[in-house]
Amino acid sequence: MDIERIIRPGAKAYIVGIKGTGTSALAELMVNSGVKVSGSDTSEVFYTDAILKELGIPYYESFDTAHISGDFDIVIHSAAYNAESNVELAEAARCGIPVVKYPDALGSWSAVFDSAGIAGVHGKTTTTAIAGVLARAAGLPAQILAGSAVADFNGRSTLSLGNKYFIAETCEYRKHFLAFHPRHIILSAVESDHQDFFPSYESIRSAFLDYCRLLSSGGELIYCADDPGAAEIAQTIAKEKRDLTLIPYGFTTAGDYQISSYKVENERAVFTIAGFGELAICVPGRHQALNVTAALALISVLLKKEFGASMDAKKGGGENTGWTAERREAIRKALENFRGSKRRSELIGETGGIIFMDDYGHHPTAIKTTLEGLKSFYPSRRLVVSFMSHTYTRTAALLDDFAAAFDKADILFLHKIYASAREKYDGTVTGQTLCEKVKSLRKTAGTTHYTEDPLDALPLLKEILKPGDLFITLGAGNNWPLATTLFDYYKTISSGGIS
């Protein structure tokens, strides 16, 4: 099916599950390019409702065969739906309308542009967000699509700066990223995850290898040299495809994208990239320096395509290169002002001397680096953490790694496992199992607590929290209302509303 010809200015597209982060973002990009978009979803309210209404995209809050018109050129659907369970998709197929999944539609969209895919088990959302901020500062004609809402994108997951380049977060789950058409790839990290689909490290490694093999002749693979999985895949790809350019970045590599220093000053990370100089960002964690460096490497590649010159800090750039002094300064300022994306070290607010945050980190490596980054940024604050593990398969497969990931938490609350509809519980592991494993490793007795439901922790947290603390909800589950509820509670106390 030649989807690229179907998704064109003037075409009519209908999206089933249009409120999803990815589907609503694709809808916005299509509308900006002249496609007429409508769709459907459930009546549950998401942050995307406001975006769709602002864009003037009509949608139903129900599914009905009457919604499907024969004049639709294409029907796109979220991976959560299929023709067996959704009457609209079944009707579209009966009418002979092309029906495609969101990952395939995104892949076809990417084929129209000079596209960069940002991939990896960790860091891809923030790296994509940073790449968008840098592309805007550099004046690149690009479209950007991140996997979450980004404060610097006006609270959306898309940023439209032009129609030449496409920078998108690409997801490894169920090999969705294999539909993408990358000319450039950022590979941040490769390790075991999504055990319900990738039961072994070899299976997920194979998926990432296949993704990197999609790079066309002359393409660039920008990879984290500090990550063993990413580095090994880069070495393998280099032997298979000798016409690619490999660009390593990190603390342990050499070259323009070596991070040669890192320190924290006044709740700012200050670090030096060999080919650029000193930069600063107000988002905690050494891993954020890696995300910045990866994004900067990609922007440098695209600037070279635009202006025919690469980054060279010693020469300082010039009017005939991509790296003018003005562009360098714009990038520095953009990074200083970067505030992250939704559920990625997201600051909910500070009240009563307590900072409240939320983070999506749900893999042991992400948890560990996030908490280390927070401790580095806020060394004098007590770190109080709520974590809800996501999926039984991940928890069981990485139980020991999870248990060891909370070393930097001063006080820890654990909860039941947030189950996935795509897996069946076999009874081998529970939230209590993880809690007992964590307690066996914790050095301080009484600092680990368990409540089956996250909100059941509210009474004890109201007794524990005090000025100077930092409270963060971690995970891909539904414990995040703890942070917002507590923030509202302490904000009311601070204003004298509760006696």
BALO-182595 format. One record per residue (C-alpha): residue in three letters; x, y, z. Coordinates in steps of 0.02 Angstrom, whole numbers, plus 50000, padded with zeros to 5 digits. Each point is the difference from the previous one (the first is absolute). Layout:
% BALO-182595
AlaXYZ;...
% end
This chain:
% BALO-182595
Met500005000050000;Asp500715016849947;Ile499495009650157;Glu501125014849955;Arg498845003849854;Ile498474998850109;Ile500615011650139;Arg500105015949895;Pro499315017850006;Gly498134999549973;Ala499854981750050;Lys498724994750132;Ala500664989850145;Tyr499024992550145;Ile500924994750158;Val499304987150121;Gly500735003550172;Ile500405018049954;Lys500295005750180;Gly501594989950017;Thr501645009450018;Gly500684993249836;Thr498405000149899;Ser499525017750051;Ala501765005949959;Leu499934992049827;Ala498285007949976;Glu500755017150036;Leu501434997449877;Met498784994349866;Val498845014950029;Asn501495011849988;Ser500394992049831;Gly498255002049930;Val499234983050041;Lys498195000350060;Val499964990150161;Ser498594993850111;Gly499854985150117;Ser499314991450153;Asp500454994250174;Thr499234996650169;Ser499185013550106;Glu501424999850127;Val500845017050008;Phe501855001149956;Tyr501175014949985;Thr499874997749812;Asp498155004950000;Ala500475018350016;Ile501294998549861;Leu498804991749878;Lys498675013250035;Glu501255014149980;Leu500504992749830;Gly498174998749949;Ile500114981249973;Pro498264992450019;Tyr499844983450091;Tyr498684988750073;Glu500084993650178;Ser499294983249951;Phe500244986749867;Asp498634997349872;Thr499934993449822;Ala499015015649952;His501585010350027;Ile500884991649854;Ser499745008749835;Gly500454992849831;Asp500935015949954;Phe501414997150127;Asp501654997049912;Ile500754991050149;Val499554994150175;Ile501425000050127;His499844991550167;Ser500904999150165;Ala500834983350037;Ala498724998150141;Tyr498634996249872;Asn499734987249863;Ala498634994849879;Glu499484985450112;Ser499595011350147;Asn499575016849920;Val498455002249892;Glu500695015249908;Leu501554990649941;Ala498934985449946;Glu498865011849903;Ala501475008749917;Ala500684983349942;Arg498264995149935;Cys499945016349901;Gly501714996749924;Ile500825015150084;Pro501864997550033;Val500234996450187;Val501735002050078;Lys500734999850175;Tyr500725016050072;Pro501824993649992;Asp499804996249815;Ala499205016949966;Leu501425008550094;Gly501254990049899;Ser499195005549838;Trp500025018050060;Ser501864998550035;Ala500334994149822;Val499495017149933;Phe501385009150096;Asp501854998950041;Ser499594990750161;Ala500934996750162;Gly499414986450119;Ile500435001350184;Ala500024982850080;Gly500574991150157;Val499334991850157;His500335016350096;Gly500085018449961;Lys499125001049833;Thr498585011650052;Thr501145012950082;Thr501284998749861;Thr498635003249871;Ala499375014950100;Ile501755007350012;Ala500304997049814;Gly498435009949963;Val500545014450111;Leu501725000249917;Ala499264998849825;Arg498955015350037;Ala501495009450069;Ala501034995149848;Gly498655005149877;Leu499804982949920;Pro498434996849895;Ala499444984750095;Gln498494991250074;Ile500234991750169;Leu498954986650083;Ala500364994750180;Gly499184986150099;Ser499335011850133;Ala499435017950022;Val501465012150006;Ala499935016350095;Asp501115008449870;Phe498804994349862;Asn498605010050083;Gly499434984550093;Arg499844989449844;Ser501014985449934;Thr500275007949829;Leu500985014949937;Ser499825006149820;Leu501455010449935;Gly499974995249816;Asn499814985449880;Lys501764994149958;Tyr500524989650150;Phe499004988650115;Ile500684995750173;Ala498964987050091;Glu500064988950152;Thr499884982149938;Cys499424985750111;Glu500754982650008;Tyr498474991750077;Arg499284986849883;Lys501325006149876;His498935015049956;Phe501535010049948;Leu500344988349854;Ala498665009549901;Phe501055016050013;His501115006249858;Pro501555007350087;Arg501445008649915;His500755003750171;Ile499804990450164;Ile500405004250180;Leu500234984150103;Ser500065004250186;Ala499924983250090;Val499674981749966;Glu499604987850141;Ser498664987650049;Asp498245007350010;His498204996549943;Gln500204981950054;Asp498224996049945;Phe500585002349821;Phe501904998450013;Pro500264985250118;Ser501905000949987;Tyr501335013149974;Glu500424992149833;Ser498235002949938;Ile500005018650040;Arg501795001749936;Ser499454992249836;Ala498595012849983;Phe501195014650024;Leu501224992449876;Asp498614998649871;Tyr499535018150032;Cys501785006149973;Arg500084989849840;Leu498645011149930;Leu501255014249984;Ser500315003949818;Ser501705002449920;Gly500885015350068;Gly498925000650157;Glu500605003450177;Leu499874989250155;Ile500235011050154;Tyr500244988350148;Cys500405000950186;Ala501754993250022;Asp499694998550188;Asp498614987349975;Pro500664982349967;Gly498484994749899;Ala499985015349888;Ala501894999349974;Glu499954981549955;Ile498605002749874;Ala500965014449921;Gln501534988949981;Thr498954986349920;Ile499165012149880;Ala501695007549954;Lys500584982949937;Glu498414997149902;Lys499765017349923;Arg501655008549969;Asp499195014749911;Leu499255006950161;Thr500755013450112;Leu500114995050182;Ile499985014350125;Pro500344995050181;Tyr499575011250146;Gly500214999050188;Phe501215001450144;Thr501104985649942;Thr500235003949817;Ala501185011649906;Gly499605013049869;Asp498815014749986;Tyr498644991850105;Gln501024995350151;Ile499305007050163;Ser501635005350079;Ser499325007250163;Tyr498415000150102;Lys499535009050160;Val498485006750090;Glu499935018450048;Asn498485008350078;Glu498794986849937;Arg500725000849824;Ala500994986549912;Val501545007849919;Phe500984989349879;Thr501225001649856;Ile499814991849830;Ala501694998949914;Gly499445007149832;Phe498855013350067;Gly500565006350169;Glu499085002750164;Leu498124997950013;Ala498764999950143;Ile498284992550028;Cys498795001450146;Val499424981849993;Pro500814987950124;Gly501124985349957;Arg501614995649910;His498914990549877;Gln499265016649945;Ala501745005449943;Leu500004984549890;Asn498285004549931;Val500605017649959;Thr501574993649915;Ala499034987749893;Ala498785013649946;Leu501435012049965;Ala500864986949891;Leu498414997949898;Ile499745018749979;Ser501825001649945;Val499704986649867;Leu498465009249935;Leu500885016950003;Lys501404992349897;Lys498714994649872;Glu499265017549999;Phe501625010049995;Gly501384987749953;Ala501045002550157;Ser500174990250161;Met500185005850178;Asp501745006150043;Ala500205009050164;Lys501815004649965;Lys499555009349841;Gly498485007550085;Gly498884998749848;Gly499675013949878;Glu498725007649884;Asn500274986349871;Thr499804985650122;Gly498534993050097;Trp500845004250164;Thr499975019050005;Ala500365008550166;Glu498175005450005;Arg499384982249976;Arg501174993450136;Glu499365013050122;Ala498204996249954;Ile500304981650038;Arg500805004050168;Lys498515010750050;Ala498754987149939;Leu500804986650109;Glu500075011550151;Asn498125002849982;Phe499544981849962;Arg498754993450126;Gly499754982149944;Ser498504989949947;Lys498474993450087;Arg500384986350127;Arg501885001649974;Ser500655007950163;Glu498465011049984;Leu499915013550132;Ile498235000850067;Gly500435014150117;Glu500765005250166;Thr498985004850151;Gly500304999950186;Gly501844997449965;Ile499654983249915;Ile500364996549815;Phe498764988549912;Met500504990949840;Asp499424986049886;Asp501024988749886;Tyr499584985849880;Gly501574990050043;His499454981850006;His501584990349959;Pro501334997050136;Thr501335009649903;Ala498855015049976;Ile499494999750183;Lys501804999350060;Thr500615014249887;Thr498495010850040;Leu500234998550188;Glu501885002749987;Gly499685015649899;Leu498775006850127;Lys501214996850144;Ser501365009049905;Phe498885014949962;Tyr499235001050174;Pro501324992950120;Ser499245007950155;Arg498234993849968;Arg499284983850066;Leu499414989549853;Val498294992050027;Val499474988349859;Ser498424991149947;Phe500264986449870;Met498734989249910;Ser500724986349892;His499264997249827;Thr499654982549933;Tyr500274983450088;Thr501194993949866;Arg501205014750020;Thr499924999350190;Ala500354981350004;Ala501405000449872;Leu500905014850080;Leu499534997550183;Asp501785000850067;Asp500395015449895;Phe498425008650062;Ala500414996150180;Ala501725007849983;Ala499425015649907;Phe499365009950150;Asp501625002750095;Lys499855019049990;Ala498225000550068;Asp499965005350183;Ile498214994150021;Leu499154988249877;Phe498174995449970;Leu499604985049891;His498314994449934;Lys499134986249904;Ile500614996349824;Tyr499125010049865;Ala499454986049885;Ser499945000649811;Ala498524993749900;Arg501234991549884;Glu500634987550132;Lys499284986850116;Tyr500484999250184;Asp500814983450043;Gly500105002850188;Thr501895000150012;Val500285018150049;Thr499005013950085;Gly500335017450065;Gln500294992050171;Thr501324988849923;Leu500955015249939;Cys499785008750167;Glu500754985550098;Lys501454999049878;Val500335018750020;Lys499914998950190;Ser501324986349999;Leu501215012149917;Arg499555016250089;Lys501275005450129;Thr498785009950108;Ala498554990750079;Gly498295008049991;Thr500345010649845;Thr499044988749880;His498104999550006;Tyr498674990649902;Thr498215004549957;Glu499034989949875;Asp499155015449929;Pro501115015449977;Leu498745012250074;Asp499954989650160;Ala501735007250035;Leu499295017650021;Pro499744999750191;Leu501774994050037;Leu500775011649872;Lys499125014850081;Glu500854995150163;Ile501714997049921;Leu500225014549879;Lys500805015950067;Pro500795016049931;Gly501604996349905;Asp499374983549927;Leu499844995149818;Phe498564988249962;Ile499934990949833;Thr498834987249924;Leu500924987949886;Gly499374987249876;Ala498844996849854;Gly498554995750115;Asn498635010850074;Asn500865005850160;Trp500295017449927;Pro498425007250084;Leu500934998250165;Ala501155014349953;Thr498645011549935;Thr498854996350149;Leu501395003450125;Phe500525015849910;Asp498225006650006;Tyr499874995350184;Tyr501595008850054;Lys499615014949889;Thr498355001950090;Ile500884998750169;Ser501265013249947;Ser498585011849955;Gly499154996950167;Gly498584989749930;Ile500214984850114;Ser500165001350188;
% end
